[in-house]
Amino acid sequence: MKMITALVRPTRLDAVKAALVALEVIGMTVTDARGFGRQKGQVERYRGNEFTVEFLPKIKIVIVVNDEKVEAALTAIAEAAHTGEIGDGKIFVTPVETAIRIRTGERGPLAL
């Protein structure tokens, strides 16, 4: 099993969700996040004054999938989140040793 953590633009969340549901990936955790990378924030104007927004809004999506679905999920997320502009986001993949469904006590892939 692998945990996939994707940091994407808030406007791309629905597209990413739809792509993952089409792959029959069930269950995801979505949280609001703020950060910056190469774009290093952006300059905005408010009432004639300029200020720099250093931490831009992002969405953090976390899913856990069986090994055979990893590549398909990565491709789906990357294609759905892609705009071609700086700040599209990042995807991280980490191994998961085990998973436990608290309600039933199921372990491993059955818990997903």
TITILUM-789065 format. One record per residue: y, x, z of N, C-alpha, C, O in turn; residue in one letter; chain. Coordinates in pm, 1 decimal. Atoms other than C-alpha are relative to their C-alpha. Layout:
% TITILUM-789065
+----------+----------+----------+----------+----------+----------+----------+----------+----------+----------+----------+----------+------+-------+
:     n_yy :     n_xx :     n_zz :    ca_yy :    ca_xx :    ca_zz :     c_yy :     c_xx :     c_zz :     o_yy :     o_xx :     o_zz : resn : chain :
+----------+----------+----------+----------+----------+----------+----------+----------+----------+----------+----------+----------+------+-------+
:        Y :        X :        Z :        Y :        X :        Z :        Y :        X :        Z :        Y :        X :        Z :    A :     A :
...
+----------+----------+----------+----------+----------+----------+----------+----------+----------+----------+----------+----------+------+-------+
This chain:
% TITILUM-789065
+----------+----------+----------+----------+----------+----------+----------+----------+----------+----------+----------+----------+------+-------+
:     n_yy :     n_xx :     n_zz :    ca_yy :    ca_xx :    ca_zz :     c_yy :     c_xx :     c_zz :     o_yy :     o_xx :     o_zz : resn : chain :
+----------+----------+----------+----------+----------+----------+----------+----------+----------+----------+----------+----------+------+-------+
:   -118.3 :     84.6 :      0.0 :      0.0 :      0.0 :      0.0 :    123.5 :     88.3 :      0.0 :    123.1 :    199.6 :     52.6 :    M :     A :
:   -126.5 :    -71.7 :      5.5 :    354.8 :    107.7 :    -65.5 :    114.0 :    -94.1 :     38.5 :    111.8 :   -213.4 :      8.2 :    K :     A :
:   -121.9 :     73.8 :    -30.5 :    690.5 :     -2.9 :     71.1 :    104.6 :     41.9 :   -102.5 :    131.3 :    160.6 :   -121.2 :    M :     A :
:   -104.9 :    -25.3 :     98.3 :    958.1 :    -34.4 :   -195.4 :    130.5 :    -49.3 :     60.0 :    143.2 :   -165.9 :     97.3 :    I :     A :
:   -132.9 :     33.7 :    -49.7 :   1318.3 :    -27.3 :    -76.9 :     97.0 :     18.8 :   -116.0 :    109.8 :    128.3 :   -170.7 :    T :     A :
:    -94.7 :     -4.8 :    110.9 :   1577.7 :   -111.4 :   -340.3 :    139.5 :    -33.9 :     51.3 :    158.3 :   -132.0 :    123.3 :    A :     A :
:   -140.2 :     24.7 :    -31.4 :   1954.0 :    -88.3 :   -295.4 :     67.7 :    -35.6 :   -131.6 :     77.9 :     48.2 :   -221.1 :    L :     A :
:    -53.9 :     49.2 :    127.1 :   2121.7 :   -297.0 :   -566.0 :    134.4 :    -69.7 :     21.2 :    174.7 :    -97.8 :    134.1 :    V :     A :
:   -124.9 :     75.5 :     -4.7 :   2448.3 :   -468.8 :   -650.2 :    -28.2 :   -142.9 :     46.9 :   -131.0 :   -200.0 :     10.8 :    R :     A :
:     21.0 :    138.3 :    -44.6 :   2488.4 :   -808.3 :   -479.1 :    -14.0 :    -98.7 :   -115.6 :    -85.7 :   -198.0 :   -103.9 :    P :     A :
:      5.3 :     92.2 :    114.6 :   2536.2 :   -972.8 :   -819.3 :   -135.0 :      3.6 :    -71.0 :   -163.3 :    -85.2 :   -151.4 :    T :     A :
:    129.2 :    -13.6 :     67.5 :   2188.8 :   -856.7 :   -930.9 :   -115.8 :    -52.1 :     84.4 :   -230.6 :    -46.2 :     40.3 :    R :     A :
:    106.8 :     45.2 :    -89.9 :   1993.3 :  -1004.9 :   -636.3 :    -85.3 :   -108.8 :    -62.4 :   -208.0 :    -99.5 :    -59.0 :    L :     A :
:     78.3 :    110.8 :     56.4 :   1890.7 :  -1327.3 :   -812.0 :    -89.9 :     47.0 :   -114.2 :   -203.5 :      1.3 :   -126.5 :    D :     A :
:     81.0 :    -51.7 :    110.3 :   1769.6 :  -1138.2 :  -1119.5 :   -118.3 :     80.6 :     51.7 :   -229.1 :     68.9 :     -0.7 :    A :     A :
:    108.4 :    -79.9 :    -58.4 :   1565.6 :   -896.0 :   -907.1 :   -103.2 :    -91.8 :     65.1 :   -223.6 :    -72.2 :     48.3 :    V :     A :
:     92.4 :     94.6 :    -64.7 :   1416.5 :  -1181.2 :   -704.1 :    -85.4 :    -71.4 :   -104.4 :   -206.9 :    -82.2 :    -88.3 :    K :     A :
:     73.6 :     70.1 :    105.2 :   1320.4 :  -1371.3 :  -1020.5 :   -103.9 :     90.7 :    -65.2 :   -214.9 :     46.5 :    -94.9 :    A :     A :
:     93.3 :    -95.4 :     61.1 :   1158.2 :  -1059.8 :  -1169.1 :   -119.7 :     25.2 :     90.5 :   -232.7 :     34.8 :     42.5 :    A :     A :
:    110.2 :    -23.8 :    -93.2 :    951.7 :  -1000.0 :   -854.8 :    -88.1 :   -123.5 :     16.8 :   -210.2 :   -111.7 :     27.2 :    L :     A :
:     78.3 :    123.8 :    -10.2 :    846.3 :  -1365.0 :   -825.2 :    -87.8 :    -16.3 :   -123.7 :   -200.9 :    -63.7 :   -113.1 :    V :     A :
:     78.8 :      7.3 :    123.2 :    730.1 :  -1350.3 :  -1189.0 :   -122.9 :     90.2 :      7.1 :   -223.5 :     62.5 :    -58.3 :    A :     A :
:    114.4 :    -90.4 :    -19.8 :    499.7 :  -1062.8 :  -1084.1 :    -91.1 :    -46.1 :    112.5 :   -188.9 :     21.1 :    145.4 :    L :     A :
:     73.4 :     55.7 :   -113.8 :    366.6 :  -1277.5 :   -799.5 :      7.2 :     89.4 :    122.1 :    -88.2 :     98.9 :    199.3 :    E :     A :
:    -27.2 :    -74.3 :   -122.8 :    516.5 :  -1047.5 :   -537.3 :     52.1 :   -102.6 :     99.1 :    159.1 :   -160.3 :     79.8 :    V :     A :
:    -42.2 :     99.1 :    -98.3 :    534.6 :  -1271.3 :   -234.1 :     48.9 :     71.6 :    124.2 :    -13.2 :    166.6 :    171.9 :    I :     A :
:    -56.5 :    -57.0 :   -121.1 :    749.8 :  -1189.0 :     61.6 :     92.8 :    115.5 :    -28.5 :     53.8 :    214.7 :    -90.2 :    G :     A :
:    -96.5 :   -108.4 :      9.9 :   1060.8 :   -978.6 :     68.1 :    101.9 :    -18.2 :    109.9 :    125.6 :   -129.8 :    156.1 :    M :     A :
:   -107.1 :      2.9 :    -98.6 :   1329.6 :   -890.5 :    318.2 :    126.4 :     44.6 :    -70.3 :    128.1 :    146.8 :   -138.9 :    T :     A :
:   -127.9 :    -29.0 :     64.8 :   1689.7 :   -894.2 :    200.5 :    106.5 :      9.7 :    108.3 :    121.0 :    -80.7 :    190.6 :    V :     A :
:   -108.9 :    -16.9 :    -95.5 :   1979.9 :   -756.8 :    403.8 :    123.9 :     48.5 :    -72.8 :    115.4 :    112.9 :   -177.3 :    T :     A :
:   -125.6 :    -52.0 :     52.5 :   2343.9 :   -688.2 :    335.1 :     16.2 :    143.4 :     48.1 :    -16.0 :    176.3 :    162.2 :    D :     A :
:    -22.1 :   -140.2 :    -34.5 :   2432.1 :   -321.0 :    329.4 :    132.3 :     44.4 :    -61.0 :    185.6 :    -20.4 :   -151.1 :    A :     A :
:   -120.3 :    -60.6 :     57.4 :   2736.2 :   -105.8 :    260.8 :    -25.2 :    148.5 :    -14.1 :    -92.1 :    208.8 :     69.8 :    R :     A :
:     18.8 :   -142.3 :     18.4 :   2745.2 :    244.3 :    123.0 :     71.9 :     49.5 :   -123.0 :    142.5 :    -25.3 :   -190.6 :    G :     A :
:    -56.8 :    -56.3 :    121.4 :   2854.5 :    478.2 :   -149.6 :    -86.7 :    115.2 :    -45.3 :   -161.7 :    174.2 :     32.5 :    F :     A :
:     72.7 :   -111.5 :     58.9 :   2707.2 :    734.9 :   -380.0 :     96.8 :     78.7 :    -85.0 :    201.0 :    123.8 :    -37.4 :    G :     A :
:    -85.2 :    -77.2 :     89.9 :   2854.8 :    906.7 :   -679.7 :    133.7 :    -65.1 :    -27.2 :    231.2 :      3.7 :    -57.2 :    R :     A :
:   -128.8 :     64.7 :     28.6 :   3123.6 :    642.7 :   -725.2 :    102.0 :     23.6 :    110.2 :    221.4 :      3.2 :     88.3 :    Q :     A :
:    -87.4 :    -37.6 :   -112.0 :   3269.3 :    745.8 :   -386.1 :    104.4 :   -105.8 :     32.3 :    220.3 :    -73.0 :     57.8 :    K :     A :
:    -92.8 :    108.1 :    -31.9 :   3427.1 :    408.4 :   -322.7 :     84.8 :    -37.3 :   -119.2 :     63.5 :     12.0 :   -229.9 :    G :     A :
:    -88.8 :     42.0 :    107.0 :   3695.6 :    242.8 :   -526.1 :    137.7 :    -28.8 :     55.9 :    152.5 :    -63.4 :    173.1 :    Q :     A :
:   -137.7 :     24.5 :    -40.5 :   4072.0 :    203.9 :   -514.6 :     34.4 :   -144.5 :    -32.6 :     11.2 :   -190.3 :   -144.5 :    V :     A :
:    -41.7 :    137.8 :     20.3 :   4203.0 :   -150.1 :   -470.7 :    144.3 :    -16.6 :     42.2 :    199.5 :     65.7 :    115.2 :    E :     A :
:   -138.6 :     31.4 :    -36.2 :   4546.2 :   -306.4 :   -439.8 :      3.7 :   -130.7 :     78.3 :    -66.0 :   -226.9 :     45.8 :    R :     A :
:    -19.8 :    120.5 :    -78.6 :   4652.3 :   -558.5 :   -179.8 :    148.0 :     -6.8 :     35.4 :    200.1 :     79.6 :    105.9 :    Y :     A :
:   -143.5 :     19.1 :    -22.9 :   5010.1 :   -686.7 :   -170.6 :     81.7 :    123.8 :    -35.6 :    172.1 :    163.9 :     37.6 :    R :     A :
:    -74.8 :   -114.7 :     48.7 :   5133.0 :   -389.6 :   -367.6 :    -39.7 :    134.0 :     58.5 :      8.9 :    237.4 :     12.8 :    G :     A :
:     43.5 :   -125.5 :    -61.7 :   4963.3 :   -129.1 :   -147.8 :   -138.5 :     37.7 :    -51.0 :   -225.6 :    -48.0 :    -66.1 :    N :     A :
:    130.8 :    -48.7 :     40.2 :   4674.8 :     84.9 :   -265.0 :    -77.9 :     46.2 :    122.1 :    -22.2 :    106.5 :    213.8 :    E :     A :
:     87.3 :    -53.3 :   -103.4 :   4380.7 :    155.5 :    -39.4 :   -138.0 :     22.3 :    -60.3 :   -175.4 :    -40.5 :   -159.4 :    F :     A :
:    132.6 :    -35.4 :     50.9 :   4036.1 :    303.1 :    -89.0 :   -107.0 :    -69.6 :     82.6 :   -109.9 :    -59.1 :    205.2 :    T :     A :
:    116.7 :     59.9 :    -64.0 :   3725.3 :    103.1 :    -11.3 :   -111.4 :    102.8 :    -12.5 :   -166.3 :    122.6 :   -120.9 :    V :     A :
:     97.4 :   -108.0 :      5.7 :   3482.8 :    379.6 :     81.6 :   -144.2 :    -50.5 :      0.0 :   -231.0 :     10.4 :    -62.5 :    E :     A :
:    134.9 :     53.7 :     -4.8 :   3177.8 :    166.4 :    154.9 :     -4.2 :   -127.8 :    -81.4 :     59.4 :   -227.1 :    -46.2 :    F :     A :
:      9.7 :    114.0 :     89.1 :   3088.4 :    -72.6 :   -125.0 :   -116.8 :    -89.1 :     41.1 :   -217.0 :    -40.1 :     93.2 :    L :     A :
:    108.4 :     90.9 :    -37.7 :   2875.5 :   -383.1 :    -69.5 :   -123.2 :     20.3 :    -87.9 :   -112.4 :     34.8 :   -209.6 :    P :     A :
:    129.2 :    -10.4 :     67.5 :   2508.3 :   -351.7 :   -162.5 :    -95.5 :    -98.2 :     65.7 :    -67.1 :   -151.9 :    172.7 :    K :     A :
:    107.4 :     81.2 :    -55.3 :   2192.6 :   -554.0 :   -106.2 :   -121.8 :     90.6 :     13.6 :   -156.5 :    163.8 :    -79.1 :    I :     A :
:    121.0 :    -78.3 :    -24.4 :   1885.6 :   -390.6 :     47.4 :   -119.1 :    -95.4 :     -5.1 :   -128.1 :   -190.2 :     72.8 :    K :     A :
:    120.1 :     81.8 :     17.5 :   1555.5 :   -540.6 :    -68.1 :   -119.8 :     85.7 :     40.0 :   -136.1 :    197.5 :     -9.0 :    I :     A :
:    119.2 :    -71.8 :    -44.2 :   1233.1 :   -435.8 :    105.3 :   -121.5 :    -86.3 :    -29.4 :   -128.3 :   -202.3 :     11.3 :    V :     A :
:    126.6 :     68.7 :     26.6 :    888.5 :   -532.5 :    -22.4 :   -113.7 :     97.3 :     25.8 :    -95.4 :    218.9 :     19.8 :    I :     A :
:    120.9 :    -81.3 :    -12.6 :    536.9 :   -407.8 :     44.5 :   -100.6 :    -57.9 :    -98.4 :   -128.0 :   -177.9 :    -97.8 :    V :     A :
:     93.8 :     44.5 :    103.2 :    287.2 :   -422.4 :   -242.7 :   -124.6 :     87.2 :      1.5 :   -123.3 :    199.3 :     52.3 :    V :     A :
:    121.0 :    -79.0 :     17.8 :    -66.4 :   -309.9 :   -315.9 :     27.8 :    108.4 :   -103.5 :    116.7 :     94.1 :   -187.4 :    N :     A :
:    -22.5 :   -114.4 :     88.0 :    -92.5 :     20.8 :   -500.8 :     -0.4 :    -37.2 :   -147.9 :     75.6 :     20.2 :   -226.0 :    D :     A :
:      8.6 :     34.7 :    141.8 :   -186.0 :   -146.2 :   -830.0 :    123.4 :    -74.5 :    -51.9 :    142.0 :    -84.0 :   -173.3 :    E :     A :
:   -120.9 :     71.1 :     42.9 :    141.9 :   -344.3 :   -836.8 :    127.5 :     84.5 :      8.9 :    235.3 :     37.3 :    -27.2 :    K :     A :
:   -119.2 :    -82.2 :    -23.8 :    377.4 :    -54.9 :   -757.1 :     79.1 :     23.8 :   -127.7 :    199.3 :     -2.6 :   -130.9 :    V :     A :
:    -72.6 :    -33.4 :    123.0 :    464.9 :     51.2 :  -1112.4 :     63.6 :   -122.8 :    -63.2 :    176.4 :   -115.8 :   -111.8 :    E :     A :
:    -55.1 :    123.3 :     56.8 :    512.9 :   -307.0 :  -1232.3 :    120.9 :    -46.7 :     79.7 :    220.1 :    -91.8 :     22.2 :    A :     A :
:   -112.8 :     41.2 :    -84.3 :    738.5 :   -384.1 :   -935.7 :    119.8 :     91.8 :    -21.2 :    233.3 :     44.8 :    -28.4 :    A :     A :
:   -109.8 :    -94.6 :     23.3 :    943.8 :    -67.0 :   -990.2 :     69.1 :    -27.6 :   -133.0 :    191.9 :    -27.1 :   -140.7 :    L :     A :
:    -56.5 :     29.6 :    131.0 :    991.5 :   -148.1 :  -1357.9 :     80.1 :   -129.4 :      3.7 :    189.6 :   -136.3 :    -52.2 :    T :     A :
:    -69.1 :    128.7 :     -7.7 :   1086.8 :   -508.5 :  -1281.2 :    133.1 :     11.5 :     73.3 :    233.7 :    -44.0 :     29.2 :    A :     A :
:   -123.8 :    -17.4 :    -76.5 :   1344.1 :   -407.6 :  -1019.6 :    101.9 :     79.2 :    -81.2 :    218.3 :     40.3 :    -90.8 :    I :     A :
:    -91.8 :    -85.8 :     75.4 :   1493.7 :   -131.8 :  -1234.4 :     62.4 :    -74.9 :   -118.3 :    182.1 :    -62.0 :   -144.1 :    A :     A :
:    -53.4 :     73.7 :    115.2 :   1528.8 :   -357.9 :  -1539.0 :     92.7 :   -112.5 :     43.1 :    195.2 :   -135.8 :    -21.0 :    E :     A :
:    -81.4 :    112.9 :    -45.0 :   1668.6 :   -653.0 :  -1343.9 :    131.7 :     45.5 :     62.6 :    231.7 :    -25.7 :     54.0 :    A :     A :
:   -119.7 :    -48.3 :    -68.8 :   1921.4 :   -442.0 :  -1149.8 :     90.7 :     82.6 :    -90.3 :    203.9 :    113.1 :    -52.5 :    A :     A :
:    -73.5 :    -91.0 :     89.4 :   2038.5 :   -232.1 :  -1446.7 :    122.5 :    -66.1 :    -62.8 :    112.7 :   -173.8 :   -121.6 :    H :     A :
:   -120.7 :     41.1 :     72.6 :   2397.0 :   -273.5 :  -1568.9 :     51.9 :    114.0 :    -86.4 :    133.4 :     92.5 :   -176.0 :    T :     A :
:    -44.0 :   -115.8 :     74.4 :   2445.5 :     77.7 :  -1702.5 :    124.6 :     66.0 :     55.6 :    175.7 :    161.3 :     -3.3 :    G :     A :
:   -120.3 :    -55.3 :    -60.9 :   2739.8 :    150.0 :  -1473.8 :    -36.1 :     76.7 :    126.9 :   -142.1 :     55.8 :    185.9 :    E :     A :
:     19.2 :    -72.0 :   -125.5 :   2774.5 :    387.5 :  -1180.8 :     -4.4 :   -102.5 :    113.4 :     76.1 :   -195.6 :    116.7 :    I :     A :
:     11.0 :     91.0 :   -113.7 :   2665.8 :    211.3 :   -862.0 :   -108.7 :   -104.5 :    -16.1 :   -114.6 :   -199.6 :     61.9 :    G :     A :
:    109.1 :     95.7 :     18.3 :   2360.5 :     27.0 :   -997.6 :    -98.2 :      2.5 :    116.6 :   -162.3 :    -98.7 :    144.7 :    D :     A :
:     84.9 :     -4.6 :   -118.1 :   2164.3 :    147.4 :   -694.8 :   -110.0 :    102.6 :     -9.0 :   -112.2 :    186.8 :    -98.8 :    G :     A :
:    113.0 :    -92.7 :    -10.5 :   1849.8 :    334.1 :   -598.5 :   -123.6 :    -78.6 :     42.5 :   -114.3 :   -187.5 :     99.1 :    K :     A :
:    127.9 :     55.9 :    -44.0 :   1481.5 :    258.7 :   -541.1 :    -77.8 :    112.1 :     67.6 :    -87.9 :    222.6 :     14.4 :    I :     A :
:     80.1 :    -97.2 :    -74.5 :   1269.0 :    439.0 :   -281.9 :   -140.0 :    -58.0 :     21.9 :   -155.4 :   -177.7 :     46.1 :    F :     A :
:    138.5 :     41.8 :    -21.9 :    889.5 :    424.7 :   -246.7 :    -57.7 :     85.7 :    112.2 :    -51.8 :    208.5 :    107.1 :    V :     A :
:     61.7 :    -71.7 :   -111.4 :    714.1 :    515.9 :     78.2 :   -139.1 :    -58.3 :     27.3 :   -160.6 :   -178.1 :      9.1 :    T :     A :
:    133.9 :     51.2 :    -31.4 :    347.1 :    490.4 :    180.4 :      0.1 :    -83.8 :    127.6 :     77.6 :    -59.7 :    220.1 :    P :     A :
:     18.4 :     85.1 :   -118.2 :    240.5 :    223.5 :    428.1 :   -143.3 :     18.8 :     47.2 :   -237.6 :     -3.8 :    -28.6 :    V :     A :
:    134.7 :    -23.9 :    -52.2 :    -53.8 :    307.4 :    652.1 :    -76.4 :   -129.4 :     21.5 :   -192.2 :   -140.5 :    -18.8 :    E :     A :
:     66.7 :    128.0 :    -22.8 :   -134.6 :    -45.9 :    758.2 :    103.7 :   -109.7 :     15.2 :    221.6 :    -83.7 :     39.3 :    T :     A :
:    -83.3 :    118.1 :    -23.0 :      6.3 :   -395.7 :    782.0 :    -83.6 :    -97.8 :     82.1 :   -205.1 :   -106.4 :     64.7 :    A :     A :
:     69.4 :     98.1 :    -84.3 :    -81.6 :   -664.3 :   1036.7 :     76.1 :   -130.7 :     -7.0 :    196.7 :   -135.2 :     17.4 :    I :     A :
:    -59.6 :    133.3 :     -4.9 :    -17.2 :  -1034.6 :   1001.1 :    -17.4 :    -49.8 :    142.9 :   -129.8 :    -70.4 :    188.6 :    R :     A :
:      3.9 :     33.3 :   -142.3 :     70.0 :  -1136.4 :   1355.0 :    -71.8 :   -132.3 :     25.6 :   -150.5 :   -142.7 :    119.6 :    I :     A :
:     57.8 :    132.3 :    -23.3 :    -33.5 :  -1500.8 :   1322.2 :   -151.6 :      0.1 :     -2.8 :   -214.9 :    -62.3 :     82.3 :    R :     A :
:    144.7 :      5.5 :     16.5 :   -390.7 :  -1435.5 :   1204.4 :    -72.1 :    126.7 :     42.6 :   -193.6 :    125.7 :     62.0 :    T :     A :
:     62.0 :   -126.8 :    -35.1 :   -450.6 :  -1072.6 :   1296.9 :    -57.1 :     74.4 :   -119.6 :   -119.1 :    179.4 :   -102.7 :    G :     A :
:     49.9 :    -68.2 :    118.7 :   -537.7 :   -982.8 :    936.9 :     68.5 :    135.1 :    -13.8 :    185.0 :    151.4 :     22.4 :    E :     A :
:    -51.6 :   -136.2 :     14.8 :   -492.4 :   -614.4 :    855.1 :    -13.3 :     47.5 :   -143.4 :    -93.6 :     -3.8 :   -221.3 :    R :     A :
:      4.6 :    -61.1 :    132.6 :   -428.9 :   -406.0 :    546.6 :     51.4 :    -93.5 :   -108.3 :    139.6 :   -175.5 :    -83.1 :    G :     A :
:    -47.6 :     82.8 :    112.1 :   -385.2 :   -570.2 :    204.9 :    -12.4 :   -149.7 :     24.2 :     64.7 :   -227.6 :    -32.0 :    P :     A :
:     13.1 :    142.8 :    -30.8 :   -505.4 :   -904.1 :    341.6 :    121.4 :    -55.0 :     73.3 :    150.3 :   -174.4 :     65.5 :    L :     A :
:   -117.0 :     42.6 :    -77.1 :   -195.7 :   -914.5 :    563.3 :    121.1 :    -25.7 :    -89.2 :    216.9 :    -90.3 :    -46.7 :    A :     A :
:   -112.2 :     21.5 :     89.1 :     33.8 :   -911.7 :    261.9 :     -1.7 :   -140.8 :    -51.2 :     85.7 :   -179.4 :   -128.8 :    L :     A :
+----------+----------+----------+----------+----------+----------+----------+----------+----------+----------+----------+----------+------+-------+
